[in-house]
Each structure stands twice: as structure tokens, then as C-alpha cells.
């Protein structure tokens, strides 16, 4: 499995991650945000600006407990 970033359901929709993403990979949906794995370069800037630590780097399928 290719590593990816996921946003869990504790997201407070502050929009920091979407605004800082240089690849515009963070997509704002009606009720949640998601990170598009094909455009994300794993720079992890979104993790750095998240005030509640709800974005994680997932390296294995078993680690995935977050919604995308």
C-alpha cells in the first residue's frame, strides 16, 4: 500500500489544511474534508497546521482508522 494522508472524523473544518496545500489535494465536501491521494505529495504541511491533530500519515492498511 502506498502511504497516504487521511483526515479523521474529529476534524473541526477550520480550513487550514486546504489553504496550505500546495497541490490543492485537500477537498472540502459538504460534511467533511478528504485528501486526494493521486495529487498529494505527502509534504505533510497539512499535519503541521492542523490545530487538533486529526490528519495522519497512513503507511499500512491496518493503520487506517480515519475517514477520507
PDB file with one MODEL, atoms N, CA, C and O in Angstrom:
MODEL        1
ATOM      1  N   UNK A   1       0.831  -1.187   0.000  1.00  0.00           N
ATOM      2  CA  UNK A   1       0.000   0.000   0.000  1.00  0.00           C
ATOM      3  C   UNK A   1       0.876   1.252   0.000  1.00  0.00           C
ATOM      4  O   UNK A   1       1.833   1.358   0.767  1.00  0.00           O
ATOM      5  N   UNK A   2       0.538   2.172  -0.854  1.00  0.00           N
ATOM      6  CA  UNK A   2       1.244   3.446  -0.914  1.00  0.00           C
ATOM      7  C   UNK A   2       0.849   4.292   0.301  1.00  0.00           C
ATOM      8  O   UNK A   2      -0.336   4.365   0.626  1.00  0.00           O
ATOM      9  N   UNK A   3       1.800   4.928   0.975  1.00  0.00           N
ATOM     10  CA  UNK A   3       1.449   5.813   2.096  1.00  0.00           C
ATOM     11  C   UNK A   3       0.490   6.911   1.638  1.00  0.00           C
ATOM     12  O   UNK A   3       0.543   7.364   0.495  1.00  0.00           O
ATOM     13  N   UNK A   4      -0.380   7.324   2.544  1.00  0.00           N
ATOM     14  CA  UNK A   4      -1.328   8.388   2.227  1.00  0.00           C
ATOM     15  C   UNK A   4      -1.677   9.146   3.496  1.00  0.00           C
ATOM     16  O   UNK A   4      -1.431   8.677   4.607  1.00  0.00           O
ATOM     17  N   UNK A   5      -2.246  10.306   3.314  1.00  0.00           N
ATOM     18  CA  UNK A   5      -2.719  11.114   4.433  1.00  0.00           C
ATOM     19  C   UNK A   5      -4.232  10.982   4.522  1.00  0.00           C
ATOM     20  O   UNK A   5      -4.927  10.981   3.506  1.00  0.00           O
ATOM     21  N   UNK A   6      -4.733  10.871   5.744  1.00  0.00           N
ATOM     22  CA  UNK A   6      -6.171  10.778   5.965  1.00  0.00           C
ATOM     23  C   UNK A   6      -6.589  11.750   7.064  1.00  0.00           C
ATOM     24  O   UNK A   6      -5.837  12.026   7.999  1.00  0.00           O
ATOM     25  N   UNK A   7      -7.800  12.253   6.924  1.00  0.00           N
ATOM     26  CA  UNK A   7      -8.395  13.157   7.909  1.00  0.00           C
ATOM     27  C   UNK A   7      -9.482  12.383   8.640  1.00  0.00           C
ATOM     28  O   UNK A   7     -10.377  11.821   8.009  1.00  0.00           O
ATOM     29  N   UNK A   8      -9.411  12.352   9.964  1.00  0.00           N
ATOM     30  CA  UNK A   8     -10.427  11.585  10.698  1.00  0.00           C
ATOM     31  C   UNK A   8     -11.664  12.433  10.984  1.00  0.00           C
ATOM     32  O   UNK A   8     -11.727  13.607  10.618  1.00  0.00           O
ATOM     33  N   UNK A   9     -12.636  11.823  11.638  1.00  0.00           N
ATOM     34  CA  UNK A   9     -13.925  12.491  11.839  1.00  0.00           C
ATOM     35  C   UNK A   9     -13.946  13.484  13.004  1.00  0.00           C
ATOM     36  O   UNK A   9     -15.008  14.001  13.352  1.00  0.00           O
ATOM     37  N   UNK A  10     -12.790  13.756  13.609  1.00  0.00           N
ATOM     38  CA  UNK A  10     -12.745  14.798  14.640  1.00  0.00           C
ATOM     39  C   UNK A  10     -12.428  16.173  14.048  1.00  0.00           C
ATOM     40  O   UNK A  10     -12.325  17.161  14.776  1.00  0.00           O
ATOM     41  N   UNK A  11     -12.279  16.227  12.750  1.00  0.00           N
ATOM     42  CA  UNK A  11     -11.981  17.476  12.039  1.00  0.00           C
ATOM     43  C   UNK A  11     -12.999  18.559  12.408  1.00  0.00           C
ATOM     44  O   UNK A  11     -14.204  18.311  12.440  1.00  0.00           O
ATOM     45  N   UNK A  12     -12.490  19.766  12.685  1.00  0.00           N
ATOM     46  CA  UNK A  12     -13.363  20.886  13.055  1.00  0.00           C
ATOM     47  C   UNK A  12     -13.607  21.847  11.879  1.00  0.00           C
ATOM     48  O   UNK A  12     -14.211  22.905  12.051  1.00  0.00           O
ATOM     49  N   UNK A  13     -13.139  21.474  10.702  1.00  0.00           N
ATOM     50  CA  UNK A  13     -13.392  22.225   9.464  1.00  0.00           C
ATOM     51  C   UNK A  13     -12.827  23.640   9.525  1.00  0.00           C
ATOM     52  O   UNK A  13     -13.472  24.591   9.082  1.00  0.00           O
ATOM     53  N   UNK A  14     -11.635  23.774  10.068  1.00  0.00           N
ATOM     54  CA  UNK A  14     -11.009  25.096  10.188  1.00  0.00           C
ATOM     55  C   UNK A  14     -10.487  25.608   8.845  1.00  0.00           C
ATOM     56  O   UNK A  14     -10.276  26.810   8.681  1.00  0.00           O
ATOM     57  N   UNK A  15     -10.279  24.710   7.891  1.00  0.00           N
ATOM     58  CA  UNK A  15      -9.839  25.034   6.528  1.00  0.00           C
ATOM     59  C   UNK A  15      -8.332  25.282   6.414  1.00  0.00           C
ATOM     60  O   UNK A  15      -7.846  25.574   5.321  1.00  0.00           O
ATOM     61  N   UNK A  16      -7.583  25.172   7.514  1.00  0.00           N
ATOM     62  CA  UNK A  16      -6.139  25.406   7.467  1.00  0.00           C
ATOM     63  C   UNK A  16      -5.443  24.473   6.484  1.00  0.00           C
ATOM     64  O   UNK A  16      -4.580  24.906   5.721  1.00  0.00           O
ATOM     65  N   UNK A  17      -5.812  23.205   6.500  1.00  0.00           N
ATOM     66  CA  UNK A  17      -5.154  22.217   5.644  1.00  0.00           C
ATOM     67  C   UNK A  17      -5.398  22.516   4.168  1.00  0.00           C
ATOM     68  O   UNK A  17      -4.478  22.431   3.354  1.00  0.00           O
ATOM     69  N   UNK A  18      -6.609  22.857   3.832  1.00  0.00           N
ATOM     70  CA  UNK A  18      -6.946  23.140   2.436  1.00  0.00           C
ATOM     71  C   UNK A  18      -6.204  24.375   1.937  1.00  0.00           C
ATOM     72  O   UNK A  18      -5.731  24.405   0.801  1.00  0.00           O
ATOM     73  N   UNK A  19      -6.106  25.381   2.779  1.00  0.00           N
ATOM     74  CA  UNK A  19      -5.463  26.623   2.372  1.00  0.00           C
ATOM     75  C   UNK A  19      -3.954  26.494   2.204  1.00  0.00           C
ATOM     76  O   UNK A  19      -3.364  27.195   1.382  1.00  0.00           O
ATOM     77  N   UNK A  20      -3.318  25.607   2.974  1.00  0.00           N
ATOM     78  CA  UNK A  20      -1.860  25.499   2.904  1.00  0.00           C
ATOM     79  C   UNK A  20      -1.374  24.490   1.860  1.00  0.00           C
ATOM     80  O   UNK A  20      -0.202  24.515   1.485  1.00  0.00           O
ATOM     81  N   UNK A  21      -2.234  23.625   1.395  1.00  0.00           N
ATOM     82  CA  UNK A  21      -1.807  22.553   0.486  1.00  0.00           C
ATOM     83  C   UNK A  21      -1.321  23.108  -0.857  1.00  0.00           C
ATOM     84  O   UNK A  21      -2.100  23.719  -1.588  1.00  0.00           O
ATOM     85  N   UNK A  22      -0.035  22.900  -1.189  1.00  0.00           N
ATOM     86  CA  UNK A  22       0.500  23.438  -2.440  1.00  0.00           C
ATOM     87  C   UNK A  22      -0.036  22.720  -3.678  1.00  0.00           C
ATOM     88  O   UNK A  22       0.021  23.263  -4.781  1.00  0.00           O
ATOM     89  N   UNK A  23      -0.550  21.519  -3.504  1.00  0.00           N
ATOM     90  CA  UNK A  23      -1.068  20.737  -4.631  1.00  0.00           C
ATOM     91  C   UNK A  23      -2.591  20.792  -4.731  1.00  0.00           C
ATOM     92  O   UNK A  23      -3.172  20.185  -5.631  1.00  0.00           O
ATOM     93  N   UNK A  24      -3.238  21.507  -3.826  1.00  0.00           N
ATOM     94  CA  UNK A  24      -4.708  21.596  -3.786  1.00  0.00           C
ATOM     95  C   UNK A  24      -5.337  20.210  -3.683  1.00  0.00           C
ATOM     96  O   UNK A  24      -6.346  19.922  -4.326  1.00  0.00           O
ATOM     97  N   UNK A  25      -4.729  19.365  -2.869  1.00  0.00           N
ATOM     98  CA  UNK A  25      -5.184  17.983  -2.702  1.00  0.00           C
ATOM     99  C   UNK A  25      -6.239  17.821  -1.623  1.00  0.00           C
ATOM    100  O   UNK A  25      -6.882  16.774  -1.543  1.00  0.00           O
ATOM    101  N   UNK A  26      -6.428  18.831  -0.797  1.00  0.00           N
ATOM    102  CA  UNK A  26      -7.435  18.752   0.263  1.00  0.00           C
ATOM    103  C   UNK A  26      -8.747  19.285  -0.308  1.00  0.00           C
ATOM    104  O   UNK A  26      -8.848  20.441  -0.718  1.00  0.00           O
ATOM    105  N   UNK A  27      -9.730  18.417  -0.320  1.00  0.00           N
ATOM    106  CA  UNK A  27     -11.023  18.739  -0.916  1.00  0.00           C
ATOM    107  C   UNK A  27     -12.062  18.907   0.189  1.00  0.00           C
ATOM    108  O   UNK A  27     -12.206  18.047   1.058  1.00  0.00           O
ATOM    109  N   UNK A  28     -12.773  20.011   0.143  1.00  0.00           N
ATOM    110  CA  UNK A  28     -13.826  20.278   1.124  1.00  0.00           C
ATOM    111  C   UNK A  28     -15.143  19.746   0.578  1.00  0.00           C
ATOM    112  O   UNK A  28     -15.623  20.177  -0.471  1.00  0.00           O
ATOM    113  N   UNK A  29     -15.715  18.801   1.312  1.00  0.00           N
ATOM    114  CA  UNK A  29     -17.021  18.271   0.954  1.00  0.00           C
ATOM    115  C   UNK A  29     -18.106  18.939   1.775  1.00  0.00           C
ATOM    116  O   UNK A  29     -17.850  19.899   2.502  1.00  0.00           O
ATOM    117  N   UNK A  30     -19.320  18.424   1.654  1.00  0.00           N
ATOM    118  CA  UNK A  30     -20.447  19.001   2.394  1.00  0.00           C
ATOM    119  C   UNK A  30     -20.245  18.893   3.901  1.00  0.00           C
ATOM    120  O   UNK A  30     -20.462  19.858   4.634  1.00  0.00           O
ATOM    121  N   UNK A  31     -19.830  17.715   4.360  1.00  0.00           N
ATOM    122  CA  UNK A  31     -19.692  17.473   5.800  1.00  0.00           C
ATOM    123  C   UNK A  31     -18.291  17.071   6.236  1.00  0.00           C
ATOM    124  O   UNK A  31     -18.059  16.840   7.423  1.00  0.00           O
ATOM    125  N   UNK A  32     -17.357  16.985   5.301  1.00  0.00           N
ATOM    126  CA  UNK A  32     -16.018  16.520   5.665  1.00  0.00           C
ATOM    127  C   UNK A  32     -14.993  16.977   4.628  1.00  0.00           C
ATOM    128  O   UNK A  32     -15.333  17.471   3.553  1.00  0.00           O
ATOM    129  N   UNK A  33     -13.739  16.792   4.990  1.00  0.00           N
ATOM    130  CA  UNK A  33     -12.629  17.049   4.080  1.00  0.00           C
ATOM    131  C   UNK A  33     -12.021  15.707   3.703  1.00  0.00           C
ATOM    132  O   UNK A  33     -12.116  14.738   4.457  1.00  0.00           O
ATOM    133  N   UNK A  34     -11.396  15.655   2.533  1.00  0.00           N
ATOM    134  CA  UNK A  34     -10.663  14.455   2.137  1.00  0.00           C
ATOM    135  C   UNK A  34      -9.390  14.890   1.411  1.00  0.00           C
ATOM    136  O   UNK A  34      -9.297  16.002   0.892  1.00  0.00           O
ATOM    137  N   UNK A  35      -8.430  13.993   1.390  1.00  0.00           N
ATOM    138  CA  UNK A  35      -7.166  14.270   0.712  1.00  0.00           C
ATOM    139  C   UNK A  35      -7.064  13.341  -0.485  1.00  0.00           C
ATOM    140  O   UNK A  35      -7.131  12.120  -0.342  1.00  0.00           O
ATOM    141  N   UNK A  36      -6.902  13.920  -1.661  1.00  0.00           N
ATOM    142  CA  UNK A  36      -6.801  13.142  -2.895  1.00  0.00           C
ATOM    143  C   UNK A  36      -5.408  12.521  -2.982  1.00  0.00           C
ATOM    144  O   UNK A  36      -4.421  13.243  -3.129  1.00  0.00           O
ATOM    145  N   UNK A  37      -5.315  11.195  -2.894  1.00  0.00           N
ATOM    146  CA  UNK A  37      -4.001  10.543  -2.853  1.00  0.00           C
ATOM    147  C   UNK A  37      -3.197  10.666  -4.145  1.00  0.00           C
ATOM    148  O   UNK A  37      -1.968  10.627  -4.093  1.00  0.00           O
ATOM    149  N   UNK A  38      -3.841  10.811  -5.295  1.00  0.00           N
ATOM    150  CA  UNK A  38      -3.102  10.879  -6.551  1.00  0.00           C
ATOM    151  C   UNK A  38      -2.424  12.226  -6.760  1.00  0.00           C
ATOM    152  O   UNK A  38      -1.480  12.314  -7.545  1.00  0.00           O
ATOM    153  N   UNK A  39      -2.872  13.271  -6.088  1.00  0.00           N
ATOM    154  CA  UNK A  39      -2.206  14.565  -6.244  1.00  0.00           C
ATOM    155  C   UNK A  39      -1.376  14.962  -5.021  1.00  0.00           C
ATOM    156  O   UNK A  39      -0.516  15.837  -5.112  1.00  0.00           O
ATOM    157  N   UNK A  40      -1.632  14.326  -3.891  1.00  0.00           N
ATOM    158  CA  UNK A  40      -0.901  14.625  -2.662  1.00  0.00           C
ATOM    159  C   UNK A  40       0.552  14.161  -2.779  1.00  0.00           C
ATOM    160  O   UNK A  40       0.818  13.029  -3.182  1.00  0.00           O
ATOM    161  N   UNK A  41       1.485  15.041  -2.423  1.00  0.00           N
ATOM    162  CA  UNK A  41       2.909  14.698  -2.476  1.00  0.00           C
ATOM    163  C   UNK A  41       3.463  14.304  -1.110  1.00  0.00           C
ATOM    164  O   UNK A  41       4.667  14.097  -0.963  1.00  0.00           O
ATOM    165  N   UNK A  42       2.592  14.201  -0.117  1.00  0.00           N
ATOM    166  CA  UNK A  42       2.971  13.825   1.248  1.00  0.00           C
ATOM    167  C   UNK A  42       3.927  14.829   1.895  1.00  0.00           C
ATOM    168  O   UNK A  42       4.772  14.452   2.707  1.00  0.00           O
ATOM    169  N   UNK A  43       3.794  16.091   1.538  1.00  0.00           N
ATOM    170  CA  UNK A  43       4.649  17.119   2.143  1.00  0.00           C
ATOM    171  C   UNK A  43       4.334  17.307   3.631  1.00  0.00           C
ATOM    172  O   UNK A  43       5.186  17.757   4.397  1.00  0.00           O
ATOM    173  N   UNK A  44       3.125  16.965   4.027  1.00  0.00           N
ATOM    174  CA  UNK A  44       2.666  16.985   5.414  1.00  0.00           C
ATOM    175  C   UNK A  44       2.499  18.383   6.003  1.00  0.00           C
ATOM    176  O   UNK A  44       2.443  18.535   7.224  1.00  0.00           O
ATOM    177  N   UNK A  45       2.420  19.391   5.162  1.00  0.00           N
ATOM    178  CA  UNK A  45       2.132  20.736   5.666  1.00  0.00           C
ATOM    179  C   UNK A  45       0.773  20.776   6.351  1.00  0.00           C
ATOM    180  O   UNK A  45       0.581  21.506   7.324  1.00  0.00           O
ATOM    181  N   UNK A  46      -0.158  19.995   5.842  1.00  0.00           N
ATOM    182  CA  UNK A  46      -1.496  19.961   6.454  1.00  0.00           C
ATOM    183  C   UNK A  46      -1.436  19.457   7.892  1.00  0.00           C
ATOM    184  O   UNK A  46      -2.160  19.950   8.758  1.00  0.00           O
ATOM    185  N   UNK A  47      -0.583  18.487   8.143  1.00  0.00           N
ATOM    186  CA  UNK A  47      -0.420  17.962   9.506  1.00  0.00           C
ATOM    187  C   UNK A  47       0.112  19.059  10.426  1.00  0.00           C
ATOM    188  O   UNK A  47      -0.335  19.198  11.565  1.00  0.00           O
ATOM    189  N   UNK A  48       1.062  19.830   9.925  1.00  0.00           N
ATOM    190  CA  UNK A  48       1.677  20.886  10.733  1.00  0.00           C
ATOM    191  C   UNK A  48       0.694  21.980  11.134  1.00  0.00           C
ATOM    192  O   UNK A  48       0.814  22.547  12.220  1.00  0.00           O
ATOM    193  N   UNK A  49      -0.273  22.283  10.277  1.00  0.00           N
ATOM    194  CA  UNK A  49      -1.192  23.388  10.580  1.00  0.00           C
ATOM    195  C   UNK A  49      -2.499  22.943  11.231  1.00  0.00           C
ATOM    196  O   UNK A  49      -3.313  23.786  11.610  1.00  0.00           O
ATOM    197  N   UNK A  50      -2.711  21.660  11.363  1.00  0.00           N
ATOM    198  CA  UNK A  50      -3.956  21.170  11.957  1.00  0.00           C
ATOM    199  C   UNK A  50      -3.957  21.427  13.466  1.00  0.00           C
ATOM    200  O   UNK A  50      -3.088  20.912  14.171  1.00  0.00           O
ATOM    201  N   UNK A  51      -4.911  22.210  13.975  1.00  0.00           N
ATOM    202  CA  UNK A  51      -4.911  22.543  15.400  1.00  0.00           C
ATOM    203  C   UNK A  51      -5.351  21.404  16.313  1.00  0.00           C
ATOM    204  O   UNK A  51      -5.146  21.472  17.525  1.00  0.00           O
ATOM    205  N   UNK A  52      -5.950  20.363  15.750  1.00  0.00           N
ATOM    206  CA  UNK A  52      -6.427  19.272  16.613  1.00  0.00           C
ATOM    207  C   UNK A  52      -5.820  17.918  16.263  1.00  0.00           C
ATOM    208  O   UNK A  52      -6.263  16.890  16.775  1.00  0.00           O
ATOM    209  N   UNK A  53      -4.818  17.908  15.401  1.00  0.00           N
ATOM    210  CA  UNK A  53      -4.080  16.677  15.091  1.00  0.00           C
ATOM    211  C   UNK A  53      -4.988  15.571  14.539  1.00  0.00           C
ATOM    212  O   UNK A  53      -4.911  14.422  14.973  1.00  0.00           O
ATOM    213  N   UNK A  54      -5.840  15.926  13.589  1.00  0.00           N
ATOM    214  CA  UNK A  54      -6.756  14.921  13.033  1.00  0.00           C
ATOM    215  C   UNK A  54      -6.313  14.393  11.677  1.00  0.00           C
ATOM    216  O   UNK A  54      -7.056  13.645  11.041  1.00  0.00           O
ATOM    217  N   UNK A  55      -5.119  14.763  11.219  1.00  0.00           N
ATOM    218  CA  UNK A  55      -4.594  14.263   9.950  1.00  0.00           C
ATOM    219  C   UNK A  55      -3.411  13.363  10.260  1.00  0.00           C
ATOM    220  O   UNK A  55      -2.502  13.745  10.997  1.00  0.00           O
ATOM    221  N   UNK A  56      -3.429  12.175   9.697  1.00  0.00           N
ATOM    222  CA  UNK A  56      -2.384  11.189   9.975  1.00  0.00           C
ATOM    223  C   UNK A  56      -1.809  10.636   8.680  1.00  0.00           C
ATOM    224  O   UNK A  56      -2.495  10.536   7.663  1.00  0.00           O
ATOM    225  N   UNK A  57      -0.534  10.279   8.744  1.00  0.00           N
ATOM    226  CA  UNK A  57       0.110   9.559   7.660  1.00  0.00           C
ATOM    227  C   UNK A  57      -0.161   8.080   7.873  1.00  0.00           C
ATOM    228  O   UNK A  57       0.201   7.518   8.906  1.00  0.00           O
ATOM    229  N   UNK A  58      -0.791   7.460   6.904  1.00  0.00           N
ATOM    230  CA  UNK A  58      -1.142   6.047   6.972  1.00  0.00           C
ATOM    231  C   UNK A  58      -0.171   5.282   6.079  1.00  0.00           C
ATOM    232  O   UNK A  58      -0.080   5.544   4.879  1.00  0.00           O
ATOM    233  N   UNK A  59       0.546   4.345   6.667  1.00  0.00           N
ATOM    234  CA  UNK A  59       1.527   3.587   5.899  1.00  0.00           C
ATOM    235  C   UNK A  59       1.109   2.147   5.646  1.00  0.00           C
ATOM    236  O   UNK A  59       1.653   1.491   4.758  1.00  0.00           O
ATOM    237  N   UNK A  60       0.157   1.654   6.410  1.00  0.00           N
ATOM    238  CA  UNK A  60      -0.332   0.292   6.228  1.00  0.00           C
ATOM    239  C   UNK A  60      -1.845   0.290   6.344  1.00  0.00           C
ATOM    240  O   UNK A  60      -2.422   1.111   7.056  1.00  0.00           O
ATOM    241  N   UNK A  61      -2.483  -0.631   5.645  1.00  0.00           N
ATOM    242  CA  UNK A  61      -3.942  -0.715   5.652  1.00  0.00           C
ATOM    243  C   UNK A  61      -4.493  -0.858   7.064  1.00  0.00           C
ATOM    244  O   UNK A  61      -5.531  -0.278   7.381  1.00  0.00           O
ATOM    245  N   UNK A  62      -3.823  -1.614   7.907  1.00  0.00           N
ATOM    246  CA  UNK A  62      -4.317  -1.829   9.270  1.00  0.00           C
ATOM    247  C   UNK A  62      -4.289  -0.557  10.111  1.00  0.00           C
ATOM    248  O   UNK A  62      -5.000  -0.461  11.111  1.00  0.00           O
ATOM    249  N   UNK A  63      -3.466   0.429   9.712  1.00  0.00           N
ATOM    250  CA  UNK A  63      -3.388   1.694  10.433  1.00  0.00           C
ATOM    251  C   UNK A  63      -4.552   2.621  10.103  1.00  0.00           C
ATOM    252  O   UNK A  63      -4.777   3.616  10.793  1.00  0.00           O
ATOM    253  N   UNK A  64      -5.280   2.294   9.056  1.00  0.00           N
ATOM    254  CA  UNK A  64      -6.328   3.186   8.586  1.00  0.00           C
ATOM    255  C   UNK A  64      -7.559   3.095   9.473  1.00  0.00           C
ATOM    256  O   UNK A  64      -8.345   2.153   9.372  1.00  0.00           O
ATOM    257  N   UNK A  65      -7.714   4.081  10.337  1.00  0.00           N
ATOM    258  CA  UNK A  65      -8.902   4.163  11.179  1.00  0.00           C
ATOM    259  C   UNK A  65      -9.564   5.514  10.982  1.00  0.00           C
ATOM    260  O   UNK A  65     -10.409   5.934  11.773  1.00  0.00           O
ATOM    261  N   UNK A  66      -9.172   6.172   9.934  1.00  0.00           N
ATOM    262  CA  UNK A  66      -9.660   7.504   9.650  1.00  0.00           C
ATOM    263  C   UNK A  66     -10.575   7.463   8.446  1.00  0.00           C
ATOM    264  O   UNK A  66     -10.493   6.549   7.625  1.00  0.00           O
ATOM    265  N   UNK A  67     -11.445   8.450   8.340  1.00  0.00           N
ATOM    266  CA  UNK A  67     -12.296   8.546   7.166  1.00  0.00           C
ATOM    267  C   UNK A  67     -11.623   9.460   6.166  1.00  0.00           C
ATOM    268  O   UNK A  67     -10.878  10.363   6.547  1.00  0.00           O
ATOM    269  N   UNK A  68     -11.874   9.238   4.923  1.00  0.00           N
ATOM    270  CA  UNK A  68     -11.281  10.094   3.907  1.00  0.00           C
ATOM    271  C   UNK A  68     -12.323  10.894   3.186  1.00  0.00           C
ATOM    272  O   UNK A  68     -11.994  11.673   2.291  1.00  0.00           O
TER     273      UNK A  68
ENDMDL
END
